[in-house]
Amino acid sequence: MTGMTNRFRRYFSQLPAMRGEEGRSGMREAWRRRKWTRAVSGWAEFEQIGDGEIGGFPALRQRLEVAGNDNPRLIAQAREAFEEGLYAFLGQAPAPLFGADGRVDPAFWFTDPVTGAKWPGEDQAAFAISIQAAGQGRGDIKFVWESNRLQFLQPLAAAVAAEHDRKLEARLLSVIRGWSDANPPGRGINWISGTELALRLVSLAIVIAGIGPDRLESADRRLVRRMAAAHGRQLAAFITDNRNTSNHLVAEALGLLTASLIAPDLADARGWSRTARSIIEREALAQIHPDGVGCDQSPSYQAFTMEMIALALLLSRGSPVSFSSAVEHRLAAAARFICALADRNGTVPAIGDDGESRVICNGVDRETHYPASVAAAVGGLLKRPELTVLPREWGIRDAIFSVAEHGKTALRHTPDVQVFPCGGYSIVRDDIQGRQVHFVFDHGPLGRAPLAAHGHADALAVWMSVDGRPVFIDAGTYLFHAGGGERARLRESGMHNTLSVADASLARVAGAFGWKSLTDAEFLMVRTGPDWAVAGRHNGYAQNYRAMHTRQIERTADGFSISDTLDGAREVLPVSIRFLCAPGLEITRGNATVSIAGEAGHLVDLSAPEGFSAAVASVEFSPRFGERTATRQIVFSGALAPGAVAFTGVRPVAAKATARIVKPGNVVEAAWAKEPAAKSQDVKTSLTGSQS
C-alpha cells in the first residue's frame, strides 16, 4: 500500500489550493486507477488486434523527406548516434540502447541516467507505483521517461523518408518491438502518465510516416496496431477530468487523435477522434488566453501546448477530423505573444517551469530557442510568415510545419510597449543611452488555478536583456519529483526579481506542483510614448501584513525607475528588492549602487532606494532541467513605511565604441562613448486582449 499511501499524502498536501470537487475527483481517480491495475493482463488482451489498415500520413511523409534532404548534418548525427547505440537525454551521461547481442537492452527503458538505479518494469503494475516513493534513491522519473518517448527515432524517420534505407527501416521497427516486449500494457513506470503515452504515439506515427505503411510487413503492422490500441484504450479510460494538469489534457487528446489515425479501422478509433477534437477545441481556448498568453505562466509549457495543438491540426488535414478557425486564431495569438516575449536574438525569458518537453525532436538534445521554433512552426502551419522571423536553430520541426529556412541575424529592435492584460505581462523595448533594452514585467496570475503547477511566485517580477545579453533572469526549475527543498526555493519569491516582505514568499509551495494559496495580481495602467510607464499590484502579503504590493516602472531621462509601495500597510515593514543576474556578469557593489558589466563592458547601473543597503549574494539557479549553476543576486534591503515609495533606479550605461586608425608604421586605438540614441516619438502600445 506504499504507493497508494503516498498518493493520498500528495492529494492532501494540495487540498488547500483545490476546490472541493476537484480534490474529491483526484481521490476518485486514484481509486479507479487502483481497480484498473488489478484487471490489466499485458499484451494478451490485444492478441485479437491482427493485421489491418495503417494510416499513411502522406503529407507528413513528404515533409519528413524534405527534412531528411535539407538537414544532412542533423541526419548524419542521428545515424552516428544510432550506430553507436548511445543516447543522452537532458544533458545526462549517454546510455546504451543495445546489448552485447545487438538487440535492444530492456534496461535502457528503466535505468536512471543520473543515479544508475532501475525503475519498476513489468514486474509491477503501473498504477500501483508512486513516482515520489519509488523515486527515493532512484532520481527524477523525467530522466527515464525522456527515452521512452522514442523521440530519438524521429530524425531517423526523416532519414528513411529521404533515403529509403531498408536496413534502417528494419532497425527502427526492432527498437519499437524491443520497447513493446519490455513494456506490456499497464505494467511498469512507462504506463503511468497519459502525456508519455501520447508523445510515444506521436513518435510511432512519425516512424510510420517515414517508412510508409506499404513497406511494413504483416508482423510489423500487427505490432503498430496493437501499440495504437493499447495506448488509445488507456488514454480514453483516464482522460483527465479536472483542470489540475492543464497541458496534460491536451497531450492526452493528441494521443487519442494519433492512435485513431494510426489504426483508423479499430472499433474505438472513431470515438477517440471525436473525443480528441472536442478536448482540443475546448482546451485551445481555455489554456491560451485571448491575448495569446499561456495559462501555465511558463513560455516553455506554452510552447509545448502550442506544438501539440499545431501537430493535431496538421495530422488531421486530409482526415475526417476538422477543427474550427477559432483554434487557429488562438494559436496565432500565442505565436504573436512569443514573438513579443523574445529578445532580438530569439531568446525568451525562462519564466516559470521549463521541463524541456518537446513533441517533435528537432535533431538536437537541448534546444535553446524552443519557444521561437514553435512560434515559427505555427506561422508555417497557418501560412503567417510574420510569425517565423525569430532567430532559432533550423531543424526537423521547421520542415514538418513547412517553415522556410531563415537568416540567423538578430531581429530589428523597434521601440514599443505591448501589454497582454489577460495573461498579465507588459513588454517594453526601448533605446536608452545607445543600448537596446528589452524587459518583461509580470502582473499576472501565478498559473492556472487551482494548482498553478508550473508557475512561480514571481508576481511583479522583471526580466531584462541589454543589447541581446540577458541581465535579469529567472531562477529556473531544477527537478520535479526529486527536487525537494531545492525546487521549492527556486519557485518562491526569494529567487525572483520582485519585492519580498520580511523575506517571506508572496505564495508558499505545497508539494512539487502546488501552492498553499494563490496570489492574485492585476494590471493597473500603461502610459505610452517616450515617457512610458506600466504598473500592477498583487495581494500576496495581504493576509499576513495587510498590504498590497504595487509596482510601477517608468521611463526616466537616462533609464527607468522601479517604484514599490505597500498599500494598506499599518506599520513599517522590512523589505528586500532582489535582482537575479545572469551568470558571467561582473557585479561591483558601492554603498547604495551596483554596477553590472559583461564581455562588452559596462552595461547597467542600479541605485538602491533611499535608506536601503546594497548587497551581492552568491546563489545557485537552474539554467536547465536537472542542472544548478552559481550566479549572483543583487539585494537591496531596508524598511518601507505606510505610504512611502521605494525608488530603484536602473540606468543603462552608454556603449563604448573603439576605432582602429591605421597609419604607416603605427596603429592608434581610440575609445569613446556613443551619444544617447534619440528617443522614439512613436512608441506604440498593443492591447491584445481583444485578439482572439
C-alpha positions in Angstrom: 0.0 0.0 0.0 3.0 2.3 0.0 2.2 3.8 -3.5 -1.4 4.5 -2.6 -0.5 6.0 0.8 2.0 8.4 -0.8 -0.6 9.3 -3.4 -3.1 10.2 -0.7 -0.5 12.3 1.1 0.2 14.2 -2.1 -3.5 15.0 -2.6 -3.9 16.1 1.0 -0.9 18.5 0.7 -2.6 20.1 -2.4 -6.1 20.4 -0.9 -5.7 23.9 0.4 -5.3 25.2 -3.2 -8.0 23.0 -4.6 -11.8 23.4 -4.8 -13.7 20.7 -3.0 -15.0 18.8 -6.1 -11.5 18.8 -7.7 -10.0 17.4 -4.6 -12.7 14.6 -4.4 -12.2 14.0 -8.2 -8.5 13.3 -7.6 -9.2 10.8 -4.9 -11.8 9.0 -7.1 -9.2 8.9 -9.9 -6.7 7.2 -7.6 -9.2 4.5 -6.6 -10.2 4.0 -10.2 -6.6 3.5 -11.3 -6.1 1.0 -8.5 -9.1 -1.0 -9.8 -7.7 -0.9 -13.4 -4.4 -2.2 -12.2 -5.9 -5.4 -11.0 -7.6 -6.0 -14.4 -4.7 -5.4 -16.7 -3.0 -8.5 -18.1 -0.4 -7.2 -20.6 -0.3 -7.8 -24.4 -2.6 -10.8 -24.1 -5.6 -8.5 -24.1 -4.7 -7.3 -27.6 -4.0 -10.6 -29.4 -7.3 -10.1 -31.3 -5.8 -7.0 -32.9 -4.4 -8.5 -36.1 -3.2 -7.3 -39.4 -5.2 -4.4 -41.0 -5.2 -0.8 -42.0 -2.4 1.6 -41.1 -2.7 5.3 -41.5 -0.4 6.6 -44.2 0.2 10.2 -43.2 1.2 11.1 -46.8 1.6 14.8 -46.1 3.8 14.1 -43.1 5.9 11.6 -45.1 6.5 14.3 -47.8 7.7 16.8 -45.2 9.9 14.2 -43.5 11.5 13.6 -46.8 12.2 17.4 -47.0 13.6 17.3 -43.5 15.9 14.4 -44.4 17.2 16.1 -47.5 17.6 19.6 -46.0 19.3 18.6 -42.8 22.3 16.4 -43.8 24.3 17.3 -40.7 21.4 16.5 -38.3 20.6 13.3 -40.1 24.3 12.3 -40.0 24.4 12.9 -36.3 21.3 10.9 -35.7 22.7 8.0 -37.8 26.0 8.1 -35.9 24.3 8.0 -32.5 22.1 5.1 -33.6 25.1 3.2 -34.9 27.0 3.8 -31.7 23.8 2.9 -29.7 24.5 5.6 -27.1 21.8 8.2 -26.2 22.0 11.1 -23.8 18.8 12.9 -22.7 18.6 16.3 -20.9 22.3 16.6 -20.8 23.0 13.4 -18.8 25.5 10.7 -19.4 24.8 8.5 -22.5 23.1 5.2 -22.0 23.5 2.1 -24.3 20.4 1.3 -26.3 21.7 -2.1 -27.5 23.1 -5.0 -25.5 26.1 -7.1 -26.3 24.0 -9.3 -28.6 23.0 -6.3 -30.8 19.4 -6.4 -29.5 17.6 -3.6 -27.6 18.6 -3.8 -24.0 15.5 -3.8 -21.8 17.4 -1.9 -19.1 17.6 1.1 -21.4 13.9 1.8 -20.8 14.1 1.7 -16.9 17.6 2.9 -15.9 18.0 6.4 -14.5 21.0 8.0 -16.3 21.9 10.1 -13.2 21.8 7.5 -10.4 22.1 4.3 -12.4 19.2 2.9 -10.5 16.5 0.9 -12.2 12.8 1.8 -12.0 10.0 -0.8 -11.8 9.2 -2.6 -15.1 6.7 -5.4 -16.0 7.1 -6.9 -12.5 4.9 -4.2 -11.0 1.5 -2.8 -12.0 1.8 0.8 -13.3 -0.8 2.4 -11.1 0.5 0.7 -8.0 3.7 2.7 -8.4 4.1 6.0 -6.5 6.5 8.1 -8.5 7.6 10.0 -5.4 8.1 6.9 -3.2 9.7 4.8 -5.9 11.9 7.7 -6.8 13.6 7.9 -3.4 17.1 6.8 -4.1 16.4 6.4 -7.9 16.1 10.1 -9.0 13.6 12.1 -11.0 11.4 10.0 -13.3 11.5 12.6 -16.1 15.0 11.4 -17.0 13.7 7.9 -17.6 10.5 8.9 -19.3 12.5 11.0 -21.8 14.0 7.9 -23.5 10.6 6.2 -23.5 9.1 8.9 -25.7 11.0 7.3 -28.6 11.7 10.8 -29.9 15.3 9.9 -30.8 13.8 7.8 -33.6 12.2 10.9 -35.3 15.3 12.2 -37.1 16.0 8.6 -38.3 12.4 8.5 -39.7 13.4 11.6 -41.7 16.5 9.8 -43.0 14.3 6.8 -44.0 11.9 9.0 -45.8 14.7 10.7 -47.8 16.9 7.6 -48.4 14.5 4.6 -48.4 17.1 2.6 -46.4 15.5 -0.8 -45.9 18.1 -1.8 -43.3 17.5 1.3 -41.2 13.7 0.8 -41.5 14.1 -2.7 -40.0 16.2 -1.5 -37.2 13.8 1.3 -36.3 11.0 -1.3 -36.1 13.2 -3.5 -34.0 13.5 -0.7 -31.4 9.8 -0.3 -31.3 9.4 -4.1 -30.9 12.0 -4.0 -28.1 10.1 -1.4 -26.3 6.8 -3.3 -26.5 8.4 -6.5 -25.3 9.8 -4.8 -22.3 6.7 -2.7 -21.5 3.5 -4.8 -21.6 0.3 -2.6 -21.2 -0.4 -1.5 -17.7 2.9 -2.7 -16.3 5.8 -0.6 -15.1 6.8 3.0 -14.9 6.1 3.8 -18.5 2.4 3.3 -18.4 1.6 5.8 -15.7 1.4 9.2 -17.4 -1.0 9.9 -20.3 1.4 12.6 -21.6 4.1 9.9 -22.0 1.7 7.6 -23.8 0.7 10.4 -26.2 4.2 11.5 -27.1 5.2 7.9 -27.7 2.3 7.6 -30.2 3.5 10.7 -32.0 6.9 9.2 -32.4 5.3 6.0 -33.6 3.3 7.9 -36.2 6.4 9.7 -37.4 8.3 6.4 -37.8 5.3 5.0 -39.8 5.1 8.1 -42.0 8.9 7.9 -42.6 8.8 4.3 -43.7 5.4 4.3 -45.3 2.6 1.7 -44.4 3.0 0.0 -47.8 6.5 -1.0 -46.8 5.5 -2.7 -43.5 5.4 -6.5 -43.2 2.4 -8.1 -41.7 4.1 -8.7 -38.3 5.1 -5.0 -38.2 1.6 -3.9 -38.9 0.2 -6.0 -36.1 2.9 -4.5 -33.8 1.9 -1.0 -34.7 -1.8 -1.6 -34.5 -1.5 -3.2 -31.0 0.6 -0.3 -29.8 -2.1 2.1 -31.0 -4.9 0.0 -29.5 -3.2 -0.3 -26.1 -2.2 3.3 -25.8 -5.5 4.5 -27.1 -7.5 2.4 -24.7 -5.7 3.6 -21.6 -5.8 7.2 -22.8 -9.5 7.0 -23.3 -10.1 5.3 -19.9 -8.2 8.0 -18.0 -8.8 11.3 -19.7 -8.1 14.0 -17.1 -11.5 15.0 -15.6 -10.4 18.2 -13.9 -8.1 21.2 -14.6 -5.2 20.3 -12.4 -2.9 19.1 -15.1 -3.7 21.6 -17.9 -1.2 20.7 -20.7 -1.5 17.0 -19.8 -5.1 17.1 -21.1 -4.0 18.5 -24.5 -1.4 15.7 -24.7 -4.0 13.0 -24.0 -6.2 14.4 -26.7 -3.3 14.5 -29.2 -2.5 10.9 -28.2 -6.1 9.8 -28.9 -6.2 11.5 -32.2 -2.9 10.0 -33.2 -4.0 6.5 -32.2 -7.2 6.9 -34.2 -5.2 7.9 -37.3 -2.6 5.1 -37.0 -5.2 2.4 -36.9 -8.4 4.0 -38.2 -10.4 0.7 -38.5 -10.2 -0.1 -34.8 -13.6 -0.3 -33.2 -12.8 2.6 -30.8 -11.0 4.8 -33.3 -13.9 7.0 -34.3 -14.8 7.7 -30.7 -11.2 8.5 -29.9 -11.0 11.1 -32.7 -14.3 12.7 -31.6 -13.1 12.9 -28.0 -9.8 14.4 -29.1 -11.4 17.0 -31.3 -13.8 18.1 -28.5 -10.9 18.4 -26.0 -8.6 20.3 -28.3 -11.3 22.7 -29.4 -12.1 23.5 -25.8 -8.6 23.5 -24.3 -7.0 25.6 -27.0 -9.3 28.4 -25.9 -9.0 27.6 -22.2 -5.3 27.1 -22.0 -4.3 30.1 -24.2 -5.8 33.4 -23.1 -7.3 35.6 -25.8 -4.2 37.8 -25.7 -2.0 34.8 -26.5 -0.5 34.1 -23.1 -0.5 30.5 -21.9 -2.4 29.8 -18.7 0.6 27.9 -17.2 2.5 31.3 -17.0 5.5 29.5 -18.5 6.7 30.2 -22.0 8.2 26.7 -22.3 5.0 25.0 -21.3 3.0 27.4 -23.5 5.2 26.4 -26.5 4.7 22.7 -25.6 0.9 23.1 -25.6 1.1 25.1 -28.8 3.2 22.5 -30.5 0.7 19.7 -29.5 -2.3 21.7 -30.8 -0.5 22.6 -34.0 0.5 19.0 -34.7 -3.1 17.9 -34.1 -4.2 20.3 -36.7 -1.5 19.2 -39.1 -2.2 15.4 -38.7 -6.0 16.0 -39.1 -5.6 17.5 -42.5 -7.0 15.1 -45.1 -8.8 13.1 -42.4 -12.5 13.3 -41.3 -11.4 15.3 -38.3 -11.6 19.1 -38.6 -11.1 22.0 -36.2 -12.7 25.4 -36.1 -11.0 28.6 -37.2 -11.1 29.7 -33.5 -8.3 27.2 -32.7 -6.1 28.7 -35.5 -6.8 32.2 -34.3 -5.8 31.3 -30.8 -2.6 29.6 -31.9 -1.7 32.7 -33.9 -2.3 34.9 -30.9 0.0 32.6 -28.9 2.7 32.9 -31.5 2.5 36.7 -31.5 3.0 36.7 -27.8 6.1 34.5 -28.1 7.4 36.9 -30.7 6.9 39.9 -28.3 8.5 38.0 -25.4 11.7 37.2 -27.3 14.6 39.5 -27.4 16.5 40.4 -30.6 18.3 37.0 -30.6 15.2 35.0 -30.2 15.8 34.2 -26.6 12.7 34.0 -24.4 13.0 34.5 -20.6 12.7 31.2 -18.8 9.7 32.3 -16.7 8.2 29.6 -14.5 8.9 25.9 -15.0 10.8 24.6 -18.0 10.6 20.8 -18.2 12.2 20.9 -21.7 9.4 18.7 -23.1 9.1 18.6 -26.9 6.7 17.0 -29.4 8.9 17.0 -32.4 12.6 16.2 -31.9 14.3 19.0 -33.8 17.5 17.0 -34.1 19.3 18.3 -31.0 19.2 17.1 -27.4 18.6 20.5 -25.9 17.1 23.3 -27.9 18.0 26.8 -26.8 15.2 28.6 -28.8 12.3 26.2 -28.4 9.5 28.8 -28.0 10.8 30.7 -31.0 10.9 27.4 -33.0 7.3 26.6 -32.1 6.1 30.2 -32.9 7.7 29.7 -36.4 6.0 26.3 -36.7 2.6 27.9 -36.1 3.5 30.5 -38.7 4.3 27.8 -41.2 1.2 25.9 -40.4 -1.1 28.9 -40.7 0.9 30.5 -43.6 1.7 33.5 -41.5 5.3 34.4 -42.4 5.5 37.3 -39.9 5.4 34.7 -37.1 8.5 32.8 -38.5 11.1 35.6 -38.1 12.6 34.8 -34.7 16.3 33.6 -34.8 16.5 29.9 -33.9 18.1 26.6 -34.8 16.6 25.4 -38.1 15.6 21.7 -37.9 13.1 19.0 -38.5 10.2 20.9 -36.9 10.5 23.6 -39.5 10.3 21.1 -42.3 7.3 19.3 -40.8 5.4 22.6 -40.5 6.7 24.0 -43.8 8.7 26.8 -42.5 11.2 28.2 -44.9 14.8 28.5 -43.7 15.6 31.9 -42.4 18.6 34.2 -41.7 20.2 33.8 -38.3 20.8 37.5 -37.8 19.3 39.4 -34.9 15.9 41.0 -35.2 15.4 44.7 -35.8 14.9 46.4 -32.4 11.9 48.7 -32.6 10.9 50.7 -29.5 7.4 49.8 -28.4 5.3 48.9 -25.4 3.0 45.8 -25.6 0.5 44.9 -22.9 -1.1 41.5 -22.6 -3.8 42.1 -20.0 -5.4 38.7 -19.8 -2.2 36.7 -19.2 -0.6 39.6 -17.3 2.6 40.8 -19.0 3.9 44.1 -20.2 6.8 44.0 -22.6 8.9 47.1 -23.4 11.6 47.6 -26.0 13.5 50.9 -25.8 16.7 52.5 -26.9 18.3 54.0 -23.8 21.8 55.5 -23.8 22.5 53.8 -27.1 21.6 50.5 -25.6 18.8 48.2 -26.8 16.8 47.4 -23.7 14.2 44.7 -23.6 12.3 43.9 -20.4 9.3 41.9 -19.3 7.0 42.9 -16.4 4.8 40.2 -14.8 1.4 41.4 -13.4 -0.5 38.2 -14.0 -1.5 35.1 -12.0 0.9 32.5 -10.7 -0.5 30.0 -13.1 -3.7 28.2 -14.0 -5.9 27.7 -10.9 -6.3 25.8 -8.8 -2.8 24.4 -8.6 -0.7 26.8 -10.7 1.5 23.7 -11.2 4.2 25.3 -13.4 4.1 28.8 -12.1 6.5 30.6 -9.8 5.9 33.1 -7.0 7.1 35.9 -9.3 4.3 38.5 -9.2 5.6 41.9 -10.3 8.9 40.5 -11.3 11.0 41.8 -14.2 13.3 40.1 -16.7 15.7 42.2 -18.7 18.2 41.9 -21.5 20.6 44.7 -22.8 21.8 44.5 -26.4 20.5 40.9 -26.6 22.5 39.9 -23.5 20.4 38.6 -20.6 20.9 40.6 -17.4 18.0 39.9 -15.0 16.9 36.2 -15.3 14.6 33.6 -13.8 15.6 31.1 -11.1 14.7 28.0 -13.2 13.3 24.6 -12.5 16.0 22.1 -11.4 13.9 18.9 -10.9 10.3 18.0 -10.5 9.6 14.9 -8.4 13.1 14.7 -6.9 13.6 18.4 -6.4 12.5 18.6 -2.8 13.5 21.8 -0.9 15.6 23.0 -3.8 12.6 23.1 -6.1 10.7 25.0 -3.5 13.5 27.5 -3.1 13.6 28.2 -6.8 9.8 28.6 -7.1 9.3 31.0 -4.2 9.8 34.8 -4.2 13.3 35.0 -2.7 14.8 33.9 -6.0 12.8 36.2 -8.3 13.2 39.8 -9.3 10.5 41.3 -7.1 9.9 42.6 -3.6 9.7 40.4 -0.5 8.3 41.4 2.9 10.3 40.1 5.8 11.9 37.6 3.5 8.6 35.8 3.1 7.4 34.5 -0.2 4.3 36.0 -1.7 3.0 32.4 -2.1 4.2 29.3 -0.3 4.9 26.0 -2.0 2.8 22.9 -1.3 4.5 19.9 -2.9 6.2 19.7 -6.2 3.3 21.2 -8.2 1.1 23.1 -5.8 0.7 26.1 -3.6 -0.8 26.6 -0.1 -2.6 29.6 -1.5 -2.6 31.5 -4.8 -1.8 35.2 -5.2 -4.0 37.5 -7.3 -2.2 40.1 -9.4 -3.7 42.7 -11.7 -2.6 45.1 -14.4 -3.2 48.8 -13.3 -2.1 51.1 -16.0 0.0 51.8 -19.1 1.3 55.2 -20.4 2.6 55.2 -23.9 5.1 57.4 -25.7 8.7 58.4 -24.9 7.8 58.7 -21.2 6.1 55.3 -21.0 5.1 53.7 -17.7 3.4 50.4 -16.6 2.0 49.4 -13.3 0.5 46.4 -11.5 -0.2 45.0 -8.0 -0.7 41.8 -6.1 -2.2 40.7 -2.8 0.3 38.1 -1.7 1.1 39.9 1.5 -2.5 41.0 2.3 -3.2 38.2 4.7 -0.1 38.3 6.9 0.8 42.0 6.6 -2.4 43.7 5.4 -0.5 45.2 2.5 -1.0 45.2 -1.3 2.3 45.4 -3.2 2.1 47.9 -6.1 5.0 48.3 -8.5 5.3 51.0 -11.3 8.0 51.0 -13.9 8.6 54.4 -15.5 10.9 55.8 -18.1 13.4 58.4 -16.8 15.8 60.7 -18.6 18.6 58.2 -18.6 16.9 54.9 -17.8 13.9 53.8 -15.9 12.8 53.7 -12.2 11.0 50.9 -10.3 8.7 52.2 -7.7 7.4 49.9 -4.9 4.8 50.6 -2.3 2.9 48.6 0.2 -0.6 50.0 0.1 -2.7 49.5 3.2 0.3 48.6 5.5 -0.2 49.7 9.1 3.4 49.6 10.2 6.9 49.9 9.0 7.8 46.6 7.3 11.2 45.2 6.5 11.6 44.6 2.7 14.1 43.4 0.2 14.2 44.0 -3.5 16.1 41.4 -5.5 17.6 41.0 -8.9 18.9 37.6 -10.0 21.7 38.3 -12.5 22.8 36.1 -15.4 26.0 34.1 -14.8 29.2 35.5 -16.3 28.3 39.2 -15.5 30.8 41.2 -13.4 28.9 42.9 -10.5 30.5 45.7 -8.4 28.9 47.0 -5.3 29.1 50.5 -3.9 27.4 51.9 -0.8 24.0 52.2 -2.4 24.7 51.4 -6.0 25.6 48.3 -8.0 27.3 48.2 -11.4 26.9 45.3 -13.9 29.3 44.6 -16.7 29.6 41.9 -19.4 32.0 40.9 -22.0 31.3 44.0 -24.0 31.9 46.3 -21.0 29.8 48.3 -18.6 26.1 47.6 -19.1 23.9 48.8 -16.3 24.0 50.8 -13.0 21.4 50.2 -10.3 20.8 52.6 -7.4 19.1 51.4 -4.2 16.1 53.1 -2.8 16.9 55.9 -0.3 17.9 54.4 3.1 18.4 50.9 1.7 21.7 49.0 1.7 23.1 47.1 -1.2 24.5 43.5 -1.1 25.5 41.0 -3.7 24.9 37.4 -2.7 26.3 34.2 -4.3 23.4 31.9 -5.1 22.6 28.9 -7.3 20.0 28.9 -10.0 18.9 26.3 -12.6 19.8 27.2 -16.2 18.4 23.9 -17.5 16.4 20.9 -16.1 18.5 18.9 -13.7 21.3 21.5 -13.5 22.4 24.0 -10.9 24.9 26.8 -11.6 26.4 29.6 -9.4 25.4 33.2 -10.1 25.0 36.4 -8.3 21.9 38.1 -6.8 21.6 41.8 -6.1 19.7 42.5 -2.8 18.5 45.9 -1.7 17.4 45.8 2.0 15.6 48.3 4.0 12.2 49.3 5.6 9.1 50.6 3.9 6.7 52.8 5.9 3.0 53.1 5.2 2.6 55.5 2.2 6.3 55.5 1.4 7.7 54.7 -2.0 11.0 52.8 -2.7 12.6 54.0 -5.9 15.1 51.7 -7.5 17.0 53.3 -10.4 18.0 51.3 -13.4 20.4 53.2 -15.8 21.9 51.5 -18.9 25.4 52.8 -19.5 26.3 54.3 -22.9 28.1 51.7 -25.0 31.7 52.4 -25.9 33.0 52.1 -29.4 36.6 51.5 -30.4 38.3 52.7 -33.6 41.5 51.4 -35.1 43.2 54.1 -37.1 45.9 52.6 -39.2 48.7 54.8 -40.5 52.1 53.8 -42.0 54.1 52.4 -39.2 51.6 52.7 -36.4 48.1 51.8 -35.1 46.2 54.2 -33.0 43.2 53.0 -30.9 40.6 55.4 -29.5 37.6 54.7 -27.4 34.6 56.9 -26.7 31.0 56.8 -25.5 28.3 56.9 -28.1 25.8 59.7 -28.0 22.4 58.6 -26.5 20.1 57.5 -29.2 17.1 59.8 -29.9 14.1 58.5 -28.1 11.3 57.3 -30.3 8.4 59.7 -30.8 6.1 56.9 -31.9 6.1 54.3 -29.1 3.1 52.2 -29.7 1.0 50.1 -27.3 -0.6 46.8 -28.3 -3.6 46.0 -26.1 -4.0 42.5 -27.4 -6.8 41.3 -25.2 -9.4 41.5 -28.0 -7.3 39.5 -30.4 -8.9 36.0 -30.4 
